[in-house]
Amino acid sequence: MSENAVPPVRLRPDVLATPAYRQGAAPTKPGFKLSSNENPFAPLPGVLEAIARRAEQTNRYGAAAMPELRAMLAGFFGVSLDGVHLGAGSVAILYQLVQAAAGPGDEFVHAWPSFEAYPSLGLASGAVPVAVPLTARSEHDLDAMAAAVTERTRVVLLCTPNNPTGPAIRRADFDRFMAQVPRDVLVVLDEAYREFVTDPDAVRGEDVLRDHRNLVVLRTFSKAYGLAGLRIGYGVGDPAILGAAASVSIPLSVTGIAESAALASLAPEARAANADRIAELVTRRDALAAGLREQGIAVPAAQGNFVWIPETAPGEGGVPSALALAADFAEQGTLVRPFAGHGVRISVGEPESLPEVLRIVGAHRQQEPAPAMHPAPFRASAGTAASGG
Ligand SMILES: Cc1ncc(COP(=O)(O)O)c(C=O)c1O
């Protein structure tokens, strides 16, 4: 679809002015795709078998309420069945929650840079995003976020670990934040990367859900379970909040195949096998972060399946231009995700990608420092060029 095409019918000007969510580019040369925080492991054999079995019933809709899967997830969180809501990816539930809570002119608060879908979540309902810059350590500035909550705020989105920068929110900071937020404001704890977190001080949805009726925890099968292409995620929280999210959801959008794959992923043997894979990815992540730090790069705490290279003035622990570094990667067949004016996110991929990343970054930094292609004004709006994963 051409972005500048003139539509033949009357459409909403605010929608026309907003670029669509842009997925990470597909590779055009042999190399590594490290641009969408995907899992480099193919699904486990048992999961693939479950997908194949269920595919035979593709002429049927999936079961409406998917009680077996929800019951299993409810058990992990110690909540009742109606405290779990499934979505076609956790991003679907993000849209539903903002739409259910925030109408025209209402505000929702999020950190920035953070998940690139956030600024557009209010587009359908007319809600306004309020972006709060991260701290110098690339962490959520929770005091500033609490201060940004006004009479008009209906939702606060917390991303932990933060995509794209990596740090997780600490439990003590989360508790202090929740004490400042009015109890009638919905807080969403987006834990898409929770399974990769190794910081013992990080907040964990299960531990805090019971203390806050205004909290919804989001998780996904896309990242640690490697089912990104099947689209299944879930929210856990107050049944009335989740019921409202269900009311604005697109009916029947979670497929039976996704449900079967998720169920197979939660079988005890599959969870054990997957835990080994997660441990392997964490080892690779830590090695990648350590290798970059050895080169003098100030990589923030990396708690997801990705690392962050900040854009900084020469000699200040980053690269002068995120776009130039990403272009250099692409030239050599490896795709990474630049955030113009902020930095570059690199997903943890195949073992062979690690030395390649370190080599390309090292060679890039040997070159004359290029002038910043985007001089880093802080900017986050519904017009932010979003791109996937
Ligand atoms: C922070 C965060 N939340 C949610 C999502 C959405 O994941 P999915 O819709 O695949 O569950 C992503 C995907 O990259 C993400 O980074």
The ligand as an SDF file (V2000), in Angstrom:
LIG
                    3D

 16 16  0  0  0  0  0  0  0  0999 V2000
    7.1150   -5.0010   24.7290 C   0  0  0  0  0  0  0  0  0  0  0  0
    6.2850   -5.7670   23.7810 C   0  0  0  0  0  0  0  0  0  0  0  0
    5.0090   -5.9990   24.0760 N   0  0  0  0  0  0  0  0  0  0  0  0
    4.2190   -6.6940   23.2570 C   0  0  0  0  0  0  0  0  0  0  0  0
    4.7060   -7.1830   22.0700 C   0  0  0  0  0  0  0  0  0  0  0  0
    3.7600   -7.9050   21.1670 C   0  0  0  0  0  0  0  0  0  0  0  0
    4.0340   -9.2410   21.1030 O   0  0  0  0  0  0  0  0  0  0  0  0
    2.9650  -10.2550   20.5020 P   0  0  0  0  0  0  0  0  0  0  0  0
    1.8280   -9.4730   19.9730 O   0  0  0  0  0  0  0  0  0  0  0  0
    3.6930  -11.0070   19.4710 O   0  0  0  0  0  0  0  0  0  0  0  0
    2.5270  -11.0910   21.6740 O   0  0  0  0  0  0  0  0  0  0  0  0
    6.0230   -6.9690   21.7080 C   0  0  0  0  0  0  0  0  0  0  0  0
    6.5430   -7.4670   20.4250 C   0  0  0  0  0  0  0  0  0  0  0  0
    7.6170   -7.2130   20.0180 O   0  0  0  0  0  0  0  0  0  0  0  0
    6.8370   -6.2440   22.5890 C   0  0  0  0  0  0  0  0  0  0  0  0
    8.1090   -5.9920   22.2930 O   0  0  0  0  0  0  0  0  0  0  0  0
  1  2  1  0
  2  3  1  0
  2 15  2  0
  3  4  2  0
  4  5  1  0
  5  6  1  0
  5 12  2  0
  6  7  1  0
  7  8  1  0
  8  9  2  0
  8 10  1  0
  8 11  1  0
 12 13  1  0
 12 15  1  0
 13 14  2  0
 15 16  1  0
M  END
$$$$
